[in-house]
């Protein structure tokens, strides 16, 4: 059961999931350059103490309130900045994603709140992007809401946010996922600190098997999701 709020009272009194409003507001500040990427950790750590263990949080880049009143997504996360934050909402611990009506088109205007406002669907410009993200959640146990999470320091923490998601069963495809997010408009050099995360992995979004070296680069507003585990050459594109 979902509560459209983020009070700890709700999670402690029967609701399974909450809206992570504080995290969303921090995402907005990071996207605008007002706060550094590592500021997201302050909210994550706060949530760890605020909510009962494994309280589900419905992450989003837009919802009906934000779309109608604040132009979130197309205004708050404009252009290329939308994608790394969308990946963030799909891969965070204790999370399930919300995709608001029209984001897959995308509809780049506010949708009326209290009156009929039909959404035209024609181009589906973001549909392949969202389909891949949702397919990952369905197939990779490391993206289960209650799977493990480990924050990683891979370089410039002002711009780059990186973490490992992992499940208990290390012998299945997708038992470990490395998520690399560049929350800035400039290219970032990163260094993967864990040798267990180098070698062969699958790029989850391209479906290609690649050799993961210690040093990598992330394009402006770039992102990578690397899949590890037995038979890591399994691709959702097959």
Secondary structure, 3 states (H helix, E strand, C coil): CEECCCCHHHHHCCCCEECCHHHHHHHHHHHHCCCCCCHHHHHHHHHHHHCCCCCEEEECCCCHHHHHHHCCCCCCCCCCHHHHHHHHHHHCCCEEECCCCCCCCCCCCCCCCCCCCCCCCCCCCCHHHHHHHHHHHHHCHHHCCCCEEEEECCECCCCEEEEEEECCCCCCCCCEEEEEEECCCCCEEEECCCHHHCEEEEECCCCCEEEECCEEEECCCCEEEEEECCCCCCCCCC
